[in-house]
């Protein structure tokens, strides 16, 4: 009987852990950490973040220890006759040089990471993301040269489709797994920003200018982002949804999408009015 209860409890615990693990792929209430990395860039961002966190923690503990020591050692009861020394050359040299050394230690991996993000490797696929109020238009210039609009789903449609609120879209961006995707961004009206946290990607979409970034999705699945630049009244209703599939599935989707979106004739602004609130 005890063994059965133990197995039942273990099964319930495993189910809870599985549900929590699955939920980590999406943002959740009171989240403090990153979403799981799904690209080499985001993996390096997480590594650098942890490295800097260690340094910040050590500096904070060191300063706290100094404050406690000074409060105990140099209060009025323990030190009734205060020191009249006004300068300490060694101490001043140390507290000038030590912060410089810490900043250099942080700066070197920081510059390496910035260069890694900015240096776009030879791409397997190019996508153009055009920010508009308040939806995205995507072009696939190297894969059939088709384009489509991607609008956020209303609450009812998101619930019916099993999509997360304010993150699901009607037409998702589809990319192949383990391929370098070059993303060109621009804006049609105001400044927007194309961002997918799990890919470590965030690039402004500026009217009259072309910016570019890249990512290489290392996992199959669906990943979400949002416009990350305040762009007007419906800024909160401008999500990004990227579906990462196998190369064969991507080729099949691209062939279908080229035919599908070539015949799309409904103007996007009409649909925006119906989908945003």
C-alpha positions as a Markdown table, in Angstrom:
| # | Residue | x | y | z |
|---|---|---|---|---|
| 1 | Unk | 0.0 | 0.0 | 0.0 |
| 2 | Unk | 2.8 | 2.4 | 0.9 |
| 3 | Unk | 4.6 | 1.5 | -2.3 |
| 4 | Unk | 1.5 | 2.3 | -4.4 |
| 5 | Unk | 1.2 | 5.7 | -2.6 |
| 6 | Unk | 4.8 | 6.4 | -3.3 |
| 7 | Unk | 4.4 | 5.6 | -7.0 |
| 8 | Unk | 1.3 | 7.8 | -7.2 |
| 9 | Unk | 3.1 | 10.7 | -5.5 |
| 10 | Unk | 6.1 | 10.3 | -7.8 |
| 11 | Unk | 3.8 | 10.3 | -10.8 |
| 12 | Unk | 2.1 | 13.4 | -9.7 |
| 13 | Unk | 5.4 | 15.1 | -9.0 |
| 14 | Unk | 6.8 | 14.1 | -12.4 |
| 15 | Unk | 3.6 | 15.5 | -14.1 |
| 16 | Unk | 4.0 | 18.8 | -12.3 |
| 17 | Unk | 7.6 | 19.1 | -13.2 |
| 18 | Unk | 6.8 | 18.3 | -16.9 |
| 19 | Unk | 4.1 | 20.9 | -16.9 |
| 20 | Unk | 6.4 | 23.5 | -15.4 |
| 21 | Unk | 9.2 | 22.6 | -17.8 |
| 22 | Unk | 6.9 | 23.0 | -20.8 |
| 23 | Unk | 5.6 | 26.3 | -19.5 |
| 24 | Unk | 9.2 | 27.7 | -19.3 |
| 25 | Unk | 9.2 | 28.0 | -23.1 |
| 26 | Unk | 6.7 | 31.0 | -22.8 |
| 27 | Unk | 6.9 | 34.1 | -20.5 |
| 28 | Unk | 5.1 | 33.5 | -17.2 |
| 29 | Unk | 3.9 | 35.8 | -14.4 |
| 30 | Unk | 6.6 | 37.1 | -12.2 |
| 31 | Unk | 9.4 | 35.7 | -14.3 |
| 32 | Unk | 12.8 | 36.9 | -13.4 |
| 33 | Unk | 15.1 | 34.8 | -15.6 |
| 34 | Unk | 15.6 | 34.4 | -19.3 |
| 35 | Unk | 13.4 | 32.1 | -21.4 |
| 36 | Unk | 15.3 | 29.0 | -22.6 |
| 37 | Unk | 17.9 | 29.9 | -25.2 |
| 38 | Unk | 17.2 | 28.6 | -28.7 |
| 39 | Unk | 20.1 | 30.0 | -30.6 |
| 40 | Unk | 23.9 | 30.4 | -30.3 |
| 41 | Unk | 23.6 | 34.1 | -29.8 |
| 42 | Unk | 21.2 | 33.7 | -26.9 |
| 43 | Unk | 23.3 | 31.0 | -25.3 |
| 44 | Unk | 26.3 | 33.4 | -25.3 |
| 45 | Unk | 24.1 | 36.2 | -23.9 |
| 46 | Unk | 23.1 | 34.0 | -21.0 |
| 47 | Unk | 26.7 | 33.0 | -20.4 |
| 48 | Unk | 27.8 | 36.6 | -20.3 |
| 49 | Unk | 24.8 | 37.5 | -18.1 |
| 50 | Unk | 25.8 | 34.9 | -15.5 |
| 51 | Unk | 29.5 | 36.0 | -15.6 |
| 52 | Unk | 28.5 | 39.6 | -14.9 |
| 53 | Unk | 26.1 | 38.5 | -12.2 |
| 54 | Unk | 28.9 | 36.7 | -10.4 |
| 55 | Unk | 31.0 | 39.9 | -10.5 |
| 56 | Unk | 28.1 | 42.1 | -9.3 |
| 57 | Unk | 27.4 | 39.7 | -6.4 |
| 58 | Unk | 31.0 | 39.7 | -5.3 |
| 59 | Unk | 31.3 | 43.5 | -5.4 |
| 60 | Unk | 28.0 | 43.8 | -3.5 |
| 61 | Unk | 29.1 | 41.4 | -0.8 |
| 62 | Unk | 32.5 | 43.1 | -0.5 |
| 63 | Unk | 31.0 | 46.6 | -0.1 |
| 64 | Unk | 28.5 | 45.2 | 2.4 |
| 65 | Unk | 31.3 | 43.6 | 4.4 |
| 66 | Unk | 33.2 | 46.9 | 4.4 |
| 67 | Unk | 30.1 | 48.8 | 5.6 |
| 68 | Unk | 29.5 | 46.3 | 8.4 |
| 69 | Unk | 33.2 | 46.4 | 9.4 |
| 70 | Unk | 33.2 | 50.3 | 9.5 |
| 71 | Unk | 30.0 | 50.5 | 11.5 |
| 72 | Unk | 31.3 | 48.1 | 14.1 |
| 73 | Unk | 35.0 | 49.2 | 14.2 |
| 74 | Unk | 34.6 | 52.9 | 13.9 |
| 75 | Unk | 31.4 | 53.8 | 15.7 |
| 76 | Unk | 31.6 | 56.3 | 18.6 |
| 77 | Unk | 31.8 | 53.8 | 21.4 |
| 78 | Unk | 34.5 | 51.6 | 19.8 |
| 79 | Unk | 36.5 | 54.5 | 18.5 |
| 80 | Unk | 35.9 | 57.6 | 20.7 |
| 81 | Unk | 39.0 | 59.4 | 19.4 |
| 82 | Unk | 38.6 | 59.7 | 15.6 |
| 83 | Unk | 41.6 | 59.5 | 13.3 |
| 84 | Unk | 42.8 | 62.7 | 11.8 |
| 85 | Unk | 44.5 | 61.1 | 8.8 |
| 86 | Unk | 43.1 | 62.7 | 5.6 |
| 87 | Unk | 44.9 | 60.8 | 2.8 |
| 88 | Unk | 46.1 | 57.2 | 2.3 |
| 89 | Unk | 47.9 | 56.9 | -1.0 |
| 90 | Unk | 47.9 | 53.1 | -1.2 |
| 91 | Unk | 44.1 | 53.0 | -0.5 |
| 92 | Unk | 43.4 | 55.7 | -3.1 |
| 93 | Unk | 45.4 | 53.9 | -5.8 |
| 94 | Unk | 43.7 | 50.6 | -5.0 |
| 95 | Unk | 40.1 | 52.0 | -5.2 |
| 96 | Unk | 41.0 | 53.7 | -8.5 |
| 97 | Unk | 42.7 | 50.8 | -10.2 |
| 98 | Unk | 40.5 | 48.0 | -9.0 |
| 99 | Unk | 37.2 | 49.3 | -10.6 |
| 100 | Unk | 39.2 | 49.9 | -13.8 |
| 101 | Unk | 40.3 | 46.3 | -13.8 |
| 102 | Unk | 36.8 | 45.1 | -13.1 |
| 103 | Unk | 35.4 | 47.1 | -16.0 |
| 104 | Unk | 38.1 | 45.8 | -18.4 |
| 105 | Unk | 37.3 | 42.2 | -17.3 |
| 106 | Unk | 33.7 | 42.9 | -18.2 |
| 107 | Unk | 34.4 | 44.8 | -21.4 |
| 108 | Unk | 36.5 | 42.2 | -23.1 |
| 109 | Unk | 33.8 | 39.4 | -23.3 |
| 110 | Unk | 31.2 | 42.2 | -23.9 |
| 111 | Unk | 32.9 | 43.4 | -27.0 |
| 112 | Unk | 33.3 | 39.9 | -28.2 |
| 113 | Unk | 29.6 | 39.2 | -27.8 |
| 114 | Unk | 28.7 | 42.5 | -29.6 |
| 115 | Unk | 30.9 | 41.6 | -32.5 |
| 116 | Unk | 29.5 | 38.0 | -32.6 |
| 117 | Unk | 25.9 | 39.5 | -32.8 |
| 118 | Unk | 26.8 | 42.1 | -35.4 |
| 119 | Unk | 29.0 | 39.9 | -37.7 |
| 120 | Unk | 26.4 | 38.1 | -39.8 |
| 121 | Unk | 27.7 | 34.8 | -41.2 |
| 122 | Unk | 26.8 | 33.6 | -44.7 |
| 123 | Unk | 23.0 | 33.2 | -44.6 |
| 124 | Unk | 20.9 | 30.3 | -45.8 |
| 125 | Unk | 17.7 | 32.3 | -45.8 |
| 126 | Unk | 16.9 | 36.0 | -45.9 |
| 127 | Unk | 13.7 | 37.5 | -44.5 |
| 128 | Unk | 12.6 | 41.1 | -44.6 |
| 129 | Unk | 10.4 | 42.3 | -41.7 |
| 130 | Unk | 8.5 | 45.6 | -42.3 |
| 131 | Unk | 7.0 | 47.2 | -39.3 |
| 132 | Unk | 3.6 | 48.9 | -39.8 |
| 133 | Unk | 1.0 | 50.3 | -37.4 |
| 134 | Unk | 0.3 | 47.7 | -36.0 |
| 135 | Unk | 1.3 | 44.5 | -37.8 |
| 136 | Unk | 4.3 | 43.0 | -39.6 |
| 137 | Unk | 4.7 | 42.4 | -43.3 |
| 138 | Unk | 7.2 | 39.7 | -44.2 |
| 139 | Unk | 9.0 | 39.1 | -47.4 |
| 140 | Unk | 11.0 | 36.0 | -48.5 |
| 141 | Unk | 13.2 | 37.5 | -51.3 |
| 142 | Unk | 15.4 | 34.4 | -51.6 |
| 143 | Unk | 12.6 | 31.9 | -51.4 |
| 144 | Unk | 10.1 | 32.6 | -54.1 |
| 145 | Unk | 9.9 | 36.3 | -53.5 |
| 146 | Unk | 6.5 | 36.3 | -51.8 |
| 147 | Unk | 5.2 | 38.4 | -48.9 |
| 148 | Unk | 2.4 | 38.3 | -46.4 |
| 149 | Unk | 1.0 | 40.3 | -43.5 |
| 150 | Unk | 1.1 | 38.9 | -39.9 |
| 151 | Unk | -1.4 | 40.2 | -37.5 |
| 152 | Unk | -2.0 | 39.5 | -33.8 |
| 153 | Unk | -5.0 | 37.3 | -33.0 |
| 154 | Unk | -8.0 | 38.6 | -31.0 |
| 155 | Unk | -8.5 | 37.0 | -27.6 |
| 156 | Unk | -11.3 | 34.8 | -28.9 |
| 157 | Unk | -9.3 | 33.6 | -31.9 |
| 158 | Unk | -6.2 | 33.0 | -29.8 |
| 159 | Unk | -8.1 | 30.9 | -27.3 |
| 160 | Unk | -9.7 | 28.9 | -30.1 |
| 161 | Unk | -6.4 | 28.3 | -31.8 |
| 162 | Unk | -4.6 | 27.4 | -28.6 |
| 163 | Unk | -2.3 | 30.4 | -28.9 |
| 164 | Unk | -1.1 | 32.5 | -26.0 |
| 165 | Unk | -2.9 | 35.8 | -25.6 |
| 166 | Unk | -1.2 | 38.8 | -27.3 |
| 167 | Unk | 1.5 | 36.5 | -28.8 |
| 168 | Unk | -0.3 | 34.4 | -31.5 |
| 169 | Unk | -0.6 | 35.6 | -35.1 |
| 170 | Unk | -2.7 | 34.6 | -38.1 |
| 171 | Unk | 0.3 | 34.1 | -40.4 |
| 172 | Unk | 3.5 | 32.8 | -38.7 |
| 173 | Unk | 7.1 | 33.2 | -39.9 |
| 174 | Unk | 8.5 | 29.8 | -40.8 |
| 175 | Unk | 12.2 | 29.1 | -40.8 |
| 176 | Unk | 14.3 | 25.9 | -41.1 |
| 177 | Unk | 16.1 | 24.5 | -38.1 |
| 178 | Unk | 19.9 | 24.9 | -37.8 |
| 179 | Unk | 20.1 | 27.4 | -40.7 |
| 180 | Unk | 21.4 | 30.9 | -40.5 |
| 181 | Unk | 18.5 | 33.3 | -41.1 |
| 182 | Unk | 19.3 | 36.9 | -42.0 |
| 183 | Unk | 16.6 | 39.4 | -41.0 |
| 184 | Unk | 16.4 | 42.8 | -42.7 |
| 185 | Unk | 14.2 | 45.2 | -40.8 |
| 186 | Unk | 12.6 | 48.5 | -41.8 |
| 187 | Unk | 9.6 | 50.6 | -40.9 |
| 188 | Unk | 6.7 | 51.9 | -43.1 |
| 189 | Unk | 5.5 | 54.6 | -40.8 |
| 190 | Unk | 7.2 | 54.9 | -37.3 |
| 191 | Unk | 10.0 | 53.1 | -35.5 |
| 192 | Unk | 9.2 | 49.5 | -34.6 |
| 193 | Unk | 11.5 | 46.8 | -33.2 |
| 194 | Unk | 11.6 | 43.1 | -34.2 |
| 195 | Unk | 12.5 | 41.1 | -31.2 |
| 196 | Unk | 12.4 | 37.4 | -30.3 |
| 197 | Unk | 13.9 | 36.8 | -26.8 |
| 198 | Unk | 14.8 | 33.1 | -27.2 |
| 199 | Unk | 16.8 | 33.9 | -30.3 |
| 200 | Unk | 18.6 | 36.8 | -28.7 |
| 201 | Unk | 17.4 | 39.1 | -31.4 |
| 202 | Unk | 16.2 | 42.7 | -31.2 |
| 203 | Unk | 16.6 | 45.1 | -34.1 |
| 204 | Unk | 14.9 | 48.4 | -34.7 |
| 205 | Unk | 12.8 | 48.8 | -37.9 |
| 206 | Unk | 13.3 | 52.4 | -38.9 |
| 207 | Unk | 11.5 | 54.1 | -41.8 |
| 208 | Unk | 13.8 | 54.9 | -44.7 |
| 209 | Unk | 16.6 | 52.7 | -43.3 |
| 210 | Unk | 17.5 | 49.0 | -43.6 |
| 211 | Unk | 18.9 | 47.3 | -40.5 |
| 212 | Unk | 19.9 | 43.7 | -40.3 |
| 213 | Unk | 20.4 | 41.0 | -37.8 |
| 214 | Unk | 20.6 | 37.2 | -37.7 |
| 215 | Unk | 19.7 | 34.1 | -35.8 |
| 216 | Unk | 20.2 | 30.4 | -36.1 |
| 217 | Unk | 17.4 | 28.4 | -34.4 |
| 218 | Unk | 18.7 | 25.2 | -32.9 |
| 219 | Unk | 15.4 | 23.7 | -31.7 |
| 220 | Unk | 12.2 | 22.8 | -33.4 |
| 221 | Unk | 9.1 | 24.6 | -32.1 |
| 222 | Unk | 7.3 | 27.9 | -31.9 |
| 223 | Unk | 8.9 | 31.0 | -30.5 |
| 224 | Unk | 7.3 | 34.3 | -29.7 |
| 225 | Unk | 8.3 | 37.9 | -29.6 |
| 226 | Unk | 6.8 | 41.4 | -29.7 |
| 227 | Unk | 7.5 | 44.8 | -31.2 |
| 228 | Unk | 9.8 | 46.3 | -28.6 |
| 229 | Unk | 9.7 | 49.9 | -29.6 |
| 230 | Unk | 6.7 | 52.1 | -28.5 |
| 231 | Unk | 5.0 | 52.6 | -31.8 |
| 232 | Unk | 1.5 | 54.0 | -31.0 |
| 233 | Unk | -1.9 | 53.1 | -29.6 |
| 234 | Unk | -1.9 | 49.4 | -30.5 |
| 235 | Unk | 1.8 | 48.8 | -29.8 |
| 236 | Unk | 0.8 | 45.9 | -27.4 |
| 237 | Unk | -1.0 | 44.1 | -30.3 |
| 238 | Unk | 2.0 | 43.7 | -32.6 |
| 239 | Unk | 3.3 | 40.2 | -31.8 |
| 240 | Unk | 5.9 | 38.0 | -33.6 |
| 241 | Unk | 5.5 | 34.3 | -34.0 |
| 242 | Unk | 8.3 | 32.2 | -35.5 |
| 243 | Unk | 7.8 | 28.5 | -36.3 |
| 244 | Unk | 11.0 | 26.4 | -36.6 |
| 245 | Unk | 10.6 | 23.3 | -38.7 |
| 246 | Unk | 12.8 | 20.7 | -40.5 |
| 247 | Unk | 14.3 | 21.7 | -43.8 |
| 248 | Unk | 11.9 | 19.4 | -45.7 |
| 249 | Unk | 8.9 | 20.9 | -44.0 |
| 250 | Unk | 10.2 | 24.4 | -44.7 |
| 251 | Unk | 10.6 | 23.7 | -48.4 |
| 252 | Unk | 7.0 | 22.3 | -48.5 |
| 253 | Unk | 5.7 | 25.3 | -46.6 |
| 254 | Unk | 7.5 | 27.7 | -48.9 |
| 255 | Unk | 6.1 | 26.1 | -52.0 |
| 256 | Unk | 2.6 | 26.3 | -50.6 |
| 257 | Unk | 3.0 | 29.9 | -49.2 |
| 258 | Unk | 4.2 | 31.2 | -52.6 |
| 259 | Unk | 0.9 | 30.1 | -54.1 |
| 260 | Unk | -1.2 | 31.1 | -51.1 |
| 261 | Unk | 0.1 | 34.6 | -50.6 |
| 262 | Unk | 0.3 | 35.4 | -54.3 |
| 263 | Unk | -3.6 | 35.3 | -54.3 |
| 264 | Unk | -4.1 | 37.2 | -51.1 |
| 265 | Unk | -6.0 | 40.4 | -51.9 |
| 266 | Unk | -7.5 | 41.5 | -48.5 |
| 267 | Unk | -5.8 | 44.8 | -47.4 |
| 268 | Unk | -4.1 | 44.4 | -44.0 |
| 269 | Unk | -5.4 | 47.6 | -42.4 |
| 270 | Unk | -9.0 | 46.3 | -42.7 |
| 271 | Unk | -8.0 | 43.2 | -40.7 |
| 272 | Unk | -6.0 | 45.3 | -38.2 |
| 273 | Unk | -9.1 | 47.2 | -37.2 |
| 274 | Unk | -10.9 | 43.9 | -36.6 |
| 275 | Unk | -8.2 | 42.2 | -34.6 |
| 276 | Unk | -6.8 | 44.9 | -32.3 |
| 277 | Unk | -8.7 | 46.3 | -29.3 |
